[in-house]
Amino acid sequence: MVRRQEDPDLGVLSGRTLFSLQRELFAKLAEQGHPDVRPRHGAVLAYLDEEGSRATDLAAWSGRHKQVIGTLVDELVELGYVERRPAPGDRRAKLIVPTAKGRDHIAKSDAILAELESGHARVVGEAAYAEFKRVFRLVTELQTGERAPDGEPAKR
């Protein structure tokens, strides 16, 4: 276990960052009127467009299976954060659309995350934090296959 503490790899660092960020974010969201949303709901709410998104798009963007997204959407409908509406131009498709409660949650979440990021940037320096995010975005794209190993966008 000491090995991971002295020289943590990308998985350990990413996991520790994610779990700590989620704890702080969801504690603050609970204080601000959203105690019933859980980190798992971020697979929908973090990617949801205000005008609505298709479940298949949410699955692709979040990296989750469509069935998982369907379950999360069901939970969020029950909690009053989203609703299903017919997609314009395609009667078979449904859009997942945030309700007023969902839009409030998204706005508060965005503000909390911006505050957290601003705090990190103050501590490590604005330029260093901007460079960290640029490199982390690139590593994420390489890891998820959005970017080819040669650095070019992946052809899909």
Backbone as CSV, one residue per row, in Angstrom:
resi,resn,N_x,N_y,N_z,CA_x,CA_y,CA_z,C_x,C_y,C_z
1,MET,0.823,-1.198,0.000,0.000,0.000,0.000,0.865,1.259,0.000
2,VAL,2.030,1.188,0.595,2.910,2.358,0.633,3.317,2.773,-0.780
3,ARG,3.472,1.791,-1.667,3.857,2.080,-3.049,2.881,3.075,-3.680
4,ARG,1.613,2.914,-3.470,0.612,3.798,-4.053,0.582,5.162,-3.359
5,GLN,1.069,5.232,-2.150,1.108,6.509,-1.451,2.325,7.331,-1.844
6,GLU,3.453,6.670,-2.086,4.684,7.386,-2.425,4.723,7.816,-3.888
7,ASP,4.182,6.995,-4.766,4.209,7.297,-6.195,2.896,6.849,-6.829
8,PRO,1.795,7.549,-6.520,0.498,7.112,-7.039,0.424,7.217,-8.558
9,ASP,-0.207,6.205,-9.158,-0.364,6.220,-10.611,-1.594,7.041,-11.009
10,LEU,-1.828,7.129,-12.303,-2.918,7.938,-12.826,-4.279,7.510,-12.268
11,GLY,-4.486,6.204,-12.157,-5.752,5.705,-11.633,-5.982,6.125,-10.188
12,VAL,-4.956,6.007,-9.370,-5.065,6.383,-7.957,-5.293,7.885,-7.827
13,LEU,-4.507,8.671,-8.542,-4.664,10.128,-8.473,-6.043,10.565,-8.971
14,SER,-6.485,9.989,-10.089,-7.796,10.342,-10.636,-8.905,9.961,-9.667
15,GLY,-8.822,8.760,-9.120,-9.836,8.294,-8.177,-9.903,9.148,-6.923
16,ARG,-8.751,9.432,-6.341,-8.725,10.257,-5.124,-9.297,11.640,-5.395
17,THR,-8.935,12.204,-6.537,-9.449,13.528,-6.903,-10.956,13.481,-7.111
18,LEU,-11.431,12.510,-7.873,-12.859,12.391,-8.150,-13.668,12.225,-6.865
19,PHE,-13.261,11.292,-6.010,-14.049,11.012,-4.809,-14.052,12.194,-3.849
20,SER,-12.934,12.864,-3.715,-12.875,14.043,-2.851,-13.728,15.176,-3.412
21,LEU,-13.626,15.387,-4.710,-14.421,16.422,-5.374,-15.913,16.129,-5.219
22,GLN,-16.299,14.875,-5.424,-17.705,14.505,-5.279,-18.204,14.720,-3.855
23,ARG,-17.410,14.325,-2.856,-17.826,14.530,-1.461,-18.116,15.995,-1.192
24,GLU,-17.192,16.862,-1.604,-17.366,18.293,-1.366,-18.534,18.855,-2.171
25,LEU,-18.617,18.506,-3.441,-19.684,18.998,-4.299,-21.056,18.600,-3.763
26,PHE,-21.247,17.334,-3.453,-22.566,16.874,-3.046,-22.927,17.318,-1.631
27,ALA,-21.951,17.538,-0.786,-22.239,18.121,0.533,-22.747,19.552,0.364
28,LYS,-22.093,20.319,-0.502,-22.525,21.706,-0.738,-23.875,21.756,-1.438
29,LEU,-24.101,20.846,-2.375,-25.400,20.800,-3.047,-26.511,20.475,-2.055
30,ALA,-26.241,19.576,-1.118,-27.234,19.242,-0.089,-27.556,20.469,0.749
31,GLU,-26.526,21.235,1.111,-26.733,22.464,1.884,-27.552,23.486,1.100
32,GLN,-27.460,23.430,-0.224,-28.132,24.414,-1.081,-29.465,23.906,-1.637
33,GLY,-30.007,22.871,-1.003,-31.353,22.437,-1.365,-31.471,21.206,-2.243
34,HIS,-30.377,20.493,-2.454,-30.422,19.300,-3.305,-29.815,18.094,-2.582
35,PRO,-30.455,17.667,-1.467,-29.888,16.568,-0.688,-30.117,15.185,-1.274
36,ASP,-31.011,15.066,-2.252,-31.394,13.749,-2.758,-30.612,13.292,-3.987
37,VAL,-29.771,14.127,-4.542,-28.970,13.753,-5.708,-27.675,13.101,-5.230
38,ARG,-27.291,12.030,-5.920,-26.093,11.265,-5.573,-25.058,11.371,-6.695
39,PRO,-23.803,11.080,-6.387,-22.771,11.158,-7.434,-23.105,10.376,-8.699
40,ARG,-23.765,9.241,-8.566,-24.097,8.456,-9.769,-24.973,9.242,-10.743
41,HIS,-25.760,10.189,-10.229,-26.637,10.982,-11.091,-25.857,11.956,-11.980
42,GLY,-24.594,12.156,-11.662,-23.748,13.020,-12.485,-23.585,12.510,-13.899
43,ALA,-23.761,11.198,-14.115,-23.676,10.648,-15.472,-24.756,11.227,-16.371
44,VAL,-25.815,11.751,-15.785,-26.867,12.428,-16.541,-26.744,13.936,-16.386
45,LEU,-26.758,14.417,-15.159,-26.843,15.860,-14.916,-25.606,16.632,-15.383
46,ALA,-24.444,16.023,-15.324,-23.219,16.730,-15.727,-23.152,16.952,-17.232
47,TYR,-23.898,16.175,-17.992,-23.821,16.237,-19.454,-25.096,16.763,-20.106
48,LEU,-26.109,17.020,-19.315,-27.430,17.360,-19.832,-27.484,18.788,-20.365
49,ASP,-27.946,18.924,-21.607,-28.158,20.248,-22.184,-29.481,20.813,-21.678
50,GLU,-29.558,22.119,-21.544,-30.776,22.741,-21.040,-31.975,22.437,-21.931
51,GLU,-31.748,22.369,-23.238,-32.858,22.080,-24.158,-33.144,20.580,-24.258
52,GLY,-32.343,19.772,-23.590,-32.560,18.333,-23.553,-31.505,17.565,-24.317
53,SER,-31.335,16.316,-23.942,-30.362,15.428,-24.573,-30.978,14.043,-24.698
54,ARG,-30.562,13.317,-25.714,-31.011,11.930,-25.876,-30.208,11.035,-24.929
55,ALA,-30.854,9.986,-24.463,-30.195,9.042,-23.553,-28.962,8.422,-24.201
56,THR,-29.028,8.143,-25.505,-27.871,7.554,-26.185,-26.677,8.512,-26.173
57,ASP,-26.948,9.810,-26.316,-25.864,10.794,-26.248,-25.293,10.881,-24.832
58,LEU,-26.165,10.878,-23.830,-25.706,10.924,-22.444,-24.827,9.709,-22.137
59,ALA,-25.219,8.558,-22.649,-24.420,7.343,-22.446,-23.043,7.494,-23.087
60,ALA,-23.009,7.995,-24.318,-21.724,8.162,-25.012,-20.847,9.182,-24.309
61,TRP,-21.420,10.315,-23.929,-20.630,11.371,-23.298,-20.108,10.962,-21.930
62,SER,-20.909,10.216,-21.178,-20.516,9.844,-19.808,-19.716,8.553,-19.762
63,GLY,-19.735,7.795,-20.856,-19.031,6.520,-20.861,-19.799,5.419,-20.150
64,ARG,-21.082,5.614,-19.920,-21.919,4.609,-19.241,-22.780,3.888,-20.265
65,HIS,-23.255,2.709,-19.899,-24.163,1.957,-20.763,-25.523,2.641,-20.808
66,LYS,-26.200,2.503,-21.941,-27.510,3.128,-22.111,-28.500,2.648,-21.037
67,GLN,-28.402,1.372,-20.641,-29.302,0.842,-19.616,-29.073,1.532,-18.275
68,VAL,-27.824,1.821,-17.958,-27.498,2.534,-16.720,-28.083,3.937,-16.770
69,ILE,-27.906,4.602,-17.902,-28.467,5.948,-18.066,-29.986,5.903,-17.914
70,GLY,-30.636,4.892,-18.496,-32.083,4.760,-18.370,-32.523,4.648,-16.921
71,THR,-31.804,3.865,-16.138,-32.109,3.722,-14.712,-31.918,5.043,-13.975
72,LEU,-30.827,5.727,-14.276,-30.555,7.022,-13.624,-31.610,8.055,-14.015
73,VAL,-32.016,8.063,-15.270,-33.065,8.985,-15.709,-34.358,8.685,-14.965
74,ASP,-34.699,7.400,-14.831,-35.903,7.026,-14.068,-35.844,7.598,-12.658
75,GLU,-34.688,7.462,-12.007,-34.520,7.994,-10.649,-34.679,9.509,-10.631
76,LEU,-34.071,10.181,-11.608,-34.128,11.642,-11.660,-35.521,12.151,-12.000
77,VAL,-36.271,11.407,-12.795,-37.670,11.764,-13.061,-38.444,11.682,-11.746
78,GLU,-38.250,10.592,-11.027,-38.935,10.392,-9.745,-38.596,11.505,-8.740
79,LEU,-37.348,11.956,-8.768,-36.906,13.017,-7.853,-37.301,14.419,-8.334
80,GLY,-37.767,14.524,-9.568,-38.223,15.812,-10.091,-37.154,16.663,-10.754
81,TYR,-36.025,16.050,-11.137,-34.927,16.803,-11.741,-34.978,16.845,-13.265
82,VAL,-35.591,15.824,-13.876,-35.687,15.770,-15.331,-37.050,15.230,-15.721
83,GLU,-37.378,15.427,-17.002,-38.575,14.824,-17.567,-38.248,14.356,-18.974
84,ARG,-39.020,13.397,-19.434,-38.867,12.902,-20.804,-39.869,13.633,-21.683
85,ARG,-39.389,14.087,-22.839,-40.251,14.749,-23.822,-39.971,14.151,-25.193
86,PRO,-40.963,14.170,-26.074,-40.705,13.689,-27.440,-39.639,14.560,-28.115
87,ALA,-38.770,13.904,-28.867,-37.735,14.634,-29.606,-38.356,15.235,-30.856
88,PRO,-38.079,16.503,-31.133,-38.613,17.117,-32.348,-38.135,16.347,-33.583
89,GLY,-39.061,16.051,-34.460,-38.690,15.397,-35.710,-38.531,13.894,-35.629
90,ASP,-38.667,13.294,-34.434,-38.513,11.845,-34.301,-39.437,11.374,-33.178
91,ARG,-40.612,10.936,-33.563,-41.622,10.569,-32.564,-41.178,9.436,-31.655
92,ARG,-40.288,8.575,-32.139,-39.842,7.434,-31.333,-38.848,7.850,-30.267
93,ALA,-38.063,8.876,-30.533,-36.997,9.284,-29.610,-37.537,10.198,-28.521
94,LYS,-36.901,10.118,-27.372,-37.244,10.987,-26.244,-36.033,11.836,-25.881
95,LEU,-36.304,13.061,-25.497,-35.267,13.935,-24.948,-35.393,13.916,-23.432
96,ILE,-34.261,13.921,-22.771,-34.223,14.066,-21.324,-33.985,15.554,-21.086
97,VAL,-34.940,16.216,-20.440,-34.916,17.672,-20.291,-34.925,18.019,-18.804
98,PRO,-34.033,18.919,-18.378,-34.051,19.301,-16.955,-35.297,20.124,-16.629
99,THR,-35.855,19.859,-15.465,-36.959,20.665,-14.947,-36.363,21.918,-14.301
100,ALA,-37.203,22.780,-13.748,-36.694,23.953,-13.024,-35.779,23.508,-11.888
101,LYS,-36.167,22.451,-11.190,-35.339,21.911,-10.103,-34.005,21.403,-10.653
102,GLY,-34.056,20.734,-11.794,-32.832,20.233,-12.424,-31.924,21.362,-12.882
103,ARG,-32.519,22.410,-13.465,-31.702,23.561,-13.907,-31.062,24.260,-12.709
104,ASP,-31.789,24.337,-11.595,-31.227,24.934,-10.383,-30.042,24.107,-9.888
105,HIS,-30.201,22.790,-9.890,-29.115,21.906,-9.466,-27.893,22.087,-10.360
106,ILE,-28.109,22.112,-11.667,-27.006,22.248,-12.624,-26.291,23.591,-12.427
107,ALA,-27.046,24.661,-12.260,-26.442,25.986,-12.064,-25.629,26.018,-10.774
108,LYS,-26.177,25.459,-9.702,-25.448,25.446,-8.427,-24.212,24.557,-8.512
109,SER,-24.335,23.430,-9.165,-23.199,22.534,-9.349,-22.090,23.220,-10.140
110,ASP,-22.457,23.888,-11.226,-21.465,24.608,-12.035,-20.759,25.678,-11.202
111,ALA,-21.513,26.405,-10.370,-20.926,27.464,-9.547,-19.988,26.887,-8.496
112,ILE,-20.381,25.791,-7.872,-19.537,25.150,-6.857,-18.241,24.662,-7.492
113,LEU,-18.346,23.999,-8.632,-17.147,23.495,-9.299,-16.240,24.633,-9.759
114,ALA,-16.819,25.716,-10.241,-16.002,26.871,-10.636,-15.264,27.438,-9.427
115,GLU,-15.940,27.474,-8.290,-15.304,27.962,-7.057,-14.163,27.042,-6.619
116,LEU,-14.379,25.730,-6.705,-13.329,24.774,-6.351,-12.126,24.929,-7.274
117,GLU,-12.395,25.022,-8.569,-11.301,25.170,-9.525,-10.555,26.478,-9.323
118,SER,-11.273,27.529,-9.040,-10.651,28.827,-8.798,-9.729,28.762,-7.580
119,GLY,-10.173,28.048,-6.554,-9.338,27.876,-5.365,-8.062,27.112,-5.670
120,HIS,-8.168,26.064,-6.464,-6.968,25.306,-6.848,-6.024,26.182,-7.668
121,ALA,-6.593,26.962,-8.586,-5.770,27.834,-9.433,-5.045,28.889,-8.596
122,ARG,-5.707,29.408,-7.576,-5.049,30.390,-6.687,-3.862,29.770,-5.966
123,VAL,-4.016,28.528,-5.538,-2.958,27.865,-4.769,-1.772,27.490,-5.659
124,VAL,-2.030,26.892,-6.812,-0.924,26.418,-7.652,-0.496,27.431,-8.695
125,GLY,-1.293,28.482,-8.875,-1.009,29.496,-9.889,-1.921,29.298,-11.087
126,GLU,-2.414,30.406,-11.600,-3.364,30.359,-12.726,-2.768,29.636,-13.940
127,ALA,-1.528,29.985,-14.298,-0.912,29.389,-15.485,-0.675,27.891,-15.283
128,ALA,-0.209,27.508,-14.105,0.040,26.090,-13.833,-1.265,25.297,-13.870
129,TYR,-2.326,25.880,-13.318,-3.610,25.173,-13.313,-4.161,25.050,-14.737
130,ALA,-4.045,26.091,-15.522,-4.506,26.034,-16.913,-3.727,24.966,-17.690
131,GLU,-2.434,24.879,-17.455,-1.607,23.868,-18.123,-1.986,22.464,-17.643
132,PHE,-2.229,22.320,-16.343,-2.668,21.034,-15.795,-3.955,20.578,-16.490
133,LYS,-4.926,21.483,-16.606,-6.194,21.110,-17.239,-5.997,20.758,-18.711
134,ARG,-5.130,21.486,-19.400,-4.864,21.189,-20.808,-4.276,19.795,-20.948
135,VAL,-3.288,19.480,-20.123,-2.634,18.174,-20.201,-3.588,17.073,-19.735
136,PHE,-4.330,17.320,-18.669,-5.265,16.308,-18.170,-6.351,16.020,-19.209
137,ARG,-6.831,17.054,-19.891,-7.814,16.866,-20.968,-7.209,15.993,-22.069
138,LEU,-5.967,16.264,-22.446,-5.292,15.478,-23.481,-5.137,14.019,-23.042
139,VAL,-4.703,13.791,-21.807,-4.557,12.427,-21.293,-5.917,11.724,-21.283
140,THR,-6.950,12.430,-20.886,-8.303,11.866,-20.885,-8.717,11.472,-22.293
141,GLU,-8.457,12.325,-23.265,-8.804,12.032,-24.651,-8.018,10.829,-25.172
142,LEU,-6.754,10.733,-24.800,-5.957,9.575,-25.209,-6.491,8.301,-24.559
143,GLN,-6.802,8.367,-23.279,-7.275,7.199,-22.546,-8.640,6.724,-23.046
144,THR,-9.516,7.652,-23.395,-10.870,7.285,-23.831,-10.956,7.002,-25.327
145,GLY,-9.868,7.201,-26.044,-9.875,6.944,-27.477,-10.383,8.104,-28.313
146,GLU,-10.648,9.241,-27.675,-11.086,10.417,-28.424,-9.933,11.028,-29.215
147,ARG,-8.727,10.682,-28.822,-7.534,11.188,-29.498,-6.630,9.994,-29.782
148,ALA,-6.078,9.963,-30.988,-5.177,8.885,-31.382,-3.821,9.048,-30.689
149,PRO,-3.057,7.960,-30.573,-1.749,8.040,-29.929,-0.799,9.072,-30.563
150,ASP,-1.018,9.415,-31.828,-0.159,10.415,-32.464,-0.579,11.832,-32.090
151,GLY,-1.617,11.964,-31.248,-2.061,13.278,-30.801,-3.164,13.881,-31.614
152,GLU,-3.478,13.267,-32.773,-4.540,13.759,-33.634,-5.900,13.258,-33.132
153,PRO,-6.963,14.005,-33.399,-8.293,13.497,-33.015,-8.551,12.145,-33.652
154,ALA,-9.159,11.242,-32.897,-9.439,9.895,-33.399,-10.476,9.954,-34.510
155,LYS,-10.285,9.077,-35.479,-11.255,8.977,-36.580,-12.294,7.961,-36.152
156,ARG,-13.542,8.382,-36.168,-14.631,7.483,-35.730,-15.554,7.198,-36.871
